[in-house]
Amino acid sequence: MAGSAKISAQQLFDLSGRTAVVTGASSGLGVSFARALAAAGARVVLAARRKERLEDVAREIGSNGAHAVAMSCDVSDAGQVEALAAAVASQFGRTDILVNNAGVVSEAGMVPEKIPHAIFEQTVRVNLLGTWFGCQAFGQRMLADGKGGSIINLASIAGLGGVADFPPAYQATKAAVINLTRNLACSWGNRKVRVNALAPGWFPSEMTDGFFQIPGSMDWINQSAPLGRAGNPEELIGALLFFASDASSYVTGQTLAVDGGTSAAACGGAMPASVMKFFEENVPHGLGRRIGGV
């Protein structure tokens, strides 16, 4: 991009002719990401476990004149991720943009001292290993043909610091994703593959909807953000398109928090008592009830 003084803003963000893959694209933020990439001109591959939902999203995107296809994939299975990367290469020639969006929070509502190891591992398997499998399978192909590409990993502001009584596997994996992003950016930058991360704050999604319904949770979220509210999915689109497009051609290894200022402020503190009471009463087998203390 050096020396391209007369490129317009529209050209910088244009994704026409490029192929983008979005994991976790059957619901929530993944759907918003897929729609935005398609609207910017990309051919979009929607990947997730729920094929029927993916096909619904693909039809909706297609009805708006864009191109989208559905491919089933469980990102926690390295073999399935490799098969996805191979299928995209076979159908479209290459992948220009990968959005590692798939994620879970298997230990939601459980206090750290009671989380079964198998449940902790479920979150690690999807959030960290799933991201790694995607980076490697698609990154190898981006490196091999010499054309590079943009990989966008989904981190979280929960990966930027500790939060009392917050799901610890989720926090740990998102922190790991941030440093994995840095490592790969440093390793692959000399071969034209850029790797960046988005760190959303609180947004409505399939993952957060249950938490948003707990009495006191929205008050806590609103008080934690200097802008005084949770985000709207559309408010992540600018950051997504920035990383996906030539607008960020000299940006790699960065984590951009889109969080209403939550990570900038030393605020938040412990979960409200009403939220902890809900976990105590509703998480099965007493896994939401703390040991000792008040």
MOTA-V142640 format. One record per residue. N is the residue number from 1. SS is DSSP state (a for helix, b for strand, c for the rest). PHI is phi in whole degrees, -180 to 180 (NA if undefined). Layout:
<<N SS PHI> <N SS PHI>>
This chain:
<<1 c NA> <2 c -61> <3 c 88> <4 c -90> <5 c -73> <6 c -109> <7 c -76> <8 c -80> <9 a -60> <10 a -63> <11 a -66> <12 a -60> <13 c -98> <14 c -74> <15 c -113> <16 c -57> <17 c 83> <18 c -103> <19 b -111> <20 b -119> <21 b -113> <22 b -123> <23 b -87> <24 c 62> <25 c -94> <26 c -90> <27 c -163> <28 a 58> <29 a -64> <30 a -60> <31 a -67> <32 a -60> <33 a -63> <34 a -62> <35 a -59> <36 a -67> <37 a -64> <38 a -65> <39 a -64> <40 c -84> <41 c 111> <42 c -78> <43 b -79> <44 b -117> <45 b -103> <46 b -96> <47 b -126> <48 b -174> <49 c -80> <50 c -93> <51 a -61> <52 a -62> <53 a -65> <54 a -60> <55 a -65> <56 a -63> <57 a -65> <58 a -62> <59 a -64> <60 a -63> <61 a -64> <62 a -64> <63 a -67> <64 c -97> <65 c 88> <66 c -102> <67 c -117> <68 b -146> <69 b -130> <70 b -105> <71 b -137> <72 b -73> <73 c -165> <74 c -100> <75 c -68> <76 c -76> <77 c -109> <78 a -58> <79 a -64> <80 a -69> <81 a -68> <82 a -62> <83 a -64> <84 a -63> <85 a -61> <86 a -67> <87 a -65> <88 a -65> <89 a -63> <90 a -66> <91 a -83> <92 a -119> <93 c 94> <94 c -164> <95 c -109> <96 c -95> <97 b -137> <98 b -122> <99 b -112> <100 b -82> <101 c -100> <102 c -58> <103 c -163> <104 c -139> <105 c -138> <106 c -61> <107 c -96> <108 c -54> <109 c 85> <110 c -90> <111 c -79> <112 a -54> <113 a -70> <114 a -120> <115 c -69> <116 c -63> <117 a -57> <118 a -64> <119 a -74> <120 a -57> <121 a -65> <122 a -59> <123 a -66> <124 a -62> <125 a -64> <126 a -81> <127 a -72> <128 a -98> <129 a -65> <130 a -60> <131 a -65> <132 a -62> <133 a -58> <134 a -66> <135 a -57> <136 a -72> <137 a -63> <138 a -82> <139 a -62> <140 a -57> <141 a -72> <142 a -63> <143 a -72> <144 a -65> <145 c -90> <146 c 77> <147 c -93> <148 c 73> <149 b 164> <150 b -125> <151 b -109> <152 b -120> <153 b -96> <154 b -94> <155 c -98> <156 c -172> <157 a -65> <158 a -66> <159 a -88> <160 c -95> <161 c -178> <162 c -77> <163 c -132> <164 c -58> <165 c 63> <166 c -87> <167 c -55> <168 a -72> <169 a -67> <170 a -62> <171 a -61> <172 a -64> <173 a -69> <174 a -71> <175 a -65> <176 a -65> <177 a -61> <178 a -63> <179 a -78> <180 a -61> <181 a -59> <182 a -64> <183 a -59> <184 a -69> <185 a -60> <186 a -70> <187 a -77> <188 a -111> <189 a -60> <190 a -74> <191 a -124> <192 c 73> <193 b -101> <194 b -97> <195 b -132> <196 b -133> <197 b -137> <198 b -99> <199 b -122> <200 b -69> <201 c -87> <202 c -88> <203 b -133> <204 c -67> <205 c -164> <206 c -60> <207 c -71> <208 c -98> <209 a -55> <210 a -62> <211 a -65> <212 a -62> <213 c -84> <214 c -74> <215 c -55> <216 c 93> <217 a -67> <218 a -69> <219 a -61> <220 a -64> <221 a -62> <222 a -64> <223 a -73> <224 a -78> <225 c -99> <226 c -54> <227 c -78> <228 c 77> <229 c -164> <230 c -76> <231 b -89> <232 c -103> <233 a -51> <234 a -62> <235 a -78> <236 a -94> <237 a -66> <238 a -58> <239 a -67> <240 a -60> <241 a -67> <242 a -59> <243 a -69> <244 a -75> <245 c -108> <246 a -69> <247 a -61> <248 a -114> <249 c -61> <250 c -113> <251 c -125> <252 c -153> <253 c 77> <254 c -104> <255 b -118> <256 b -105> <257 b -82> <258 b -119> <259 c -147> <260 c 65> <261 c 91> <262 a -57> <263 a -73> <264 a -84> <265 c -107> <266 c -82> <267 c -140> <268 c 121> <269 c 67> <270 c -70> <271 c -60> <272 c -60> <273 a -58> <274 a -66> <275 a -70> <276 a -64> <277 a -64> <278 a -61> <279 a -62> <280 a -59> <281 a -87> <282 a -119> <283 c -77> <284 a -60> <285 a 62> <286 a 70> <287 c -74> <288 c -100> <289 c -101> <290 c -68> <291 c -97> <292 c 75> <293 c 70> <294 c -93>>
